[in-house]
Amino acid sequence: PMLAVVGGAKVSSKLMVLEALAQKVDHLIVGGGIANTFLAAAGYSVGKSLYEEDMLAKAREIMRLTNIPLPSDVAVAKEFSESALAEIKVIADIAEDDMILDIGPETISDYVRVISEMKTILWNGPLGVFEFDAFAAGTESVAKAIAENTGFSIAGGGETITAIELYKISDQVSYMSTGGGAFLEFVEGKTLPAVAILEDRNAG
């Protein structure tokens, strides 16, 4: 069984990879602003959280392709600030002035369980605003669950590598790519010039 974990701010910037992965993986965990867009697409209020209204129909299409476990609880704040107070709320209780900045403990538990059952894991992007300590639990817990998984794990992208270094799990990830954009293009199925040259040489 294969899992992809894709975090980040916008569905639009990772639309192609989300569509490609949804057709290949058994489970697709989404995080950050991307998760907010999927929550809104599923009919939930996300308060004043970052999400893309023009991507709701596309998010619903992707949800029909594979299992996308949405957060059941989240960590919210009234402002985007390192000093903001984190409050755990179930999805149904999100207020109009709440900003979702991380996943909650129940969701973390669900995601860790899913990760433990996988044999192949692809990870790109944090689950929340992990730069702020109050909103780092989701990214840290998922990172450590991926590290503890005995299957094959692939991680790529700048923020993902930052998280891996922060939580000191680099020796427990099977393969890391520092090239975020190229990594995603390769996953999408695009031909990368350097890879094409290597393949040509190998064929010769």
Stockholm file with secondary structure:
# STOCKHOLM 1.0

chainA/1-204         PMLAVVGGAKVSSKLMVLEALAQKVDHLIVGGGIANTFLAAAGYSVGKSLYEEDMLAKAREIMRLTNIPLPSDVAVAKEFSESALAEIKVIADIAEDDMILDIGPETISDYVRVISEMKTILWNGPLGVFEFDAFAAGTESVAKAIAENTGFSIAGGGETITAIELYKISDQVSYMSTGGGAFLEFVEGKTLPAVAILEDRNAG
#=GR chainA/1-204 SS CEEEEECSSCTGGGHHHHHHHHTTCSEEEECHHHHHHHHHHTTCCCTTCCCCGGGHHHHHHHHTTSBCCCCSEEEEESSSSTTCCCEEEEGGGCCTTCEEEEECHHHHHHHHHHHHTCSEEEEESCSSCTTSGGGCHHHHHHHHHHHHCCSEEEEESHHHHHHHHHTTCGGGSSEEESCHHHHHHHHHTCCCHHHHHHHHHHHC
#=GC SS_cons         CEEEEECSSCTGGGHHHHHHHHTTCSEEEECHHHHHHHHHHTTCCCTTCCCCGGGHHHHHHHHTTSBCCCCSEEEEESSSSTTCCCEEEEGGGCCTTCEEEEECHHHHHHHHHHHHTCSEEEEESCSSCTTSGGGCHHHHHHHHHHHHCCSEEEEESHHHHHHHHHTTCGGGSSEEESCHHHHHHHHHTCCCHHHHHHHHHHHC
//
